[in-house]
Amino acid sequence: VAATGLDRVTSPLASAEIIAVGSELLGTVRIDTNSLFITGRLAALGIQVKGKAVVGDDRTRLRAFFIAALERSDLVVLTGGLGPTADDVTREVVADALDLALVEDAAITARIEDRFARRGLRMPDVNRRQAMVPAGAVALPNPNGTAPGLLITDEGRGKVVVLLPGPPRELQPMFGLLCDHGVIAQRAGAERLHTVSLFTTQRSESHVEEIAQPLYGPWAEEDPPIETTILASPGQIELHLTLRSRDSAAAQRRLESARTVLANALGDAVFSTDGRPLHRVVADMLRERAMTIAAAESCTGGLLMTRLTDLPGSSAYVAGGVVAYSNVLKTALLGVDARLIDAHGAVSEPVAAAMVDGLRARTSADVNVSITGIAGPAGGTPGKPVGTVVIGALVQGKPLSLRTHLFPGDREMVRFQATQTALDVVRRLLF
Ligand code: ATP
């Protein structure tokens, strides 16, 4: 095996494997997310990830995983274990498995020394390990950390091995460069994976499937086929259409017309055809209309406001919110008549309406929303079981929208669906 320049290797990379290295990833606290990012970037280039593994800082096991992956796949990406300490074994294991000597790269040593010097520090000797590279490997600069990545090409077998540091903020820009302009971009085949998506809400997965399947079913038989995936999560059903093609413009046109067919069939349940989540869609509508929103939240404890204010620039359309969890505060902060709560219960349409009224009187927002419900697990009654949520919404110039919903699932699911439904009510009222 010889690691040499990249110019002589020309066969396209068809298959890839990812090995996430780090004993911490085998525990219960840290999870391997790097492989998801890497998979996404490779898929866009038409390179299929055929397998992935998580391996601890154990030379023998890592060696076995690496050799097997390299046997099967054109590209092997390893992440983590490039640090300066003795348990960072990736560089050594890969060099050993490929029978390459480790040699110090003086330019890397100088860069690491410089990073320390800029903070007025001397480079500890252990960091010299990070400058030890398999002979012939190309160093990939790491603007956000000390460990450079490494690129090794096995010319004889047309294989590529990439070693990247573990921290996502270091790995992502480095791998991005390889996929944008670097060796992975150059060695990818002409075929690319194209995708479009369509998000719906307020319909069950089976309902969406019933409408969509007869339409997308035949597309899977065409050449090249459009593959359709339905992803269900509480309060949202996503349809993803993918197509492998060498002709980007044609693929994009075909996917967009397929998406239009589905969007027309699913009607106003569709809230996004460009990947934007529902809170972004509503935020953008409010911004376009120069309107503001306020919310009085009980069982969601501010989750609706959190979702809306998670977005940068939200001060343009968020007036604010009131978390009125107890009955006392529903009265004190929103002016809800205590007798109304006594008569109907806090989770009731009259109280949700009074919350909206009280909120509107206290804010000058154009859109006022109230949410009151039973998130569980305790607190349900036969008449008002866990998952009962009343949502009120008043958009300037429109009649009050007031409805009682029954959401399935646990506390987290109920709370999320309550905010999702409230956002969807506002979306429909603004439409
Ligand atoms: P460093 O020089 O920072 O030590 P490294 O290449 O040695 O880089 P690791 O020590 O293996 O990286 O991991 C550093 C941190 O990066 C981990 O604590 C973890 O937070 C994160 N990390 C490592 N691998 C992954 C992964 N596969 N997915 C997500 N995060 C990861």
Residues whose N, C-alpha, C, O or C-beta is under 5 A from the ligand:
A	BS01	ATP	A20 V21 G22 I31 D32 T33 N34 S35 T79 G80 G81 L82 G83 D88 A147 L164 P165 G166 P167 P168
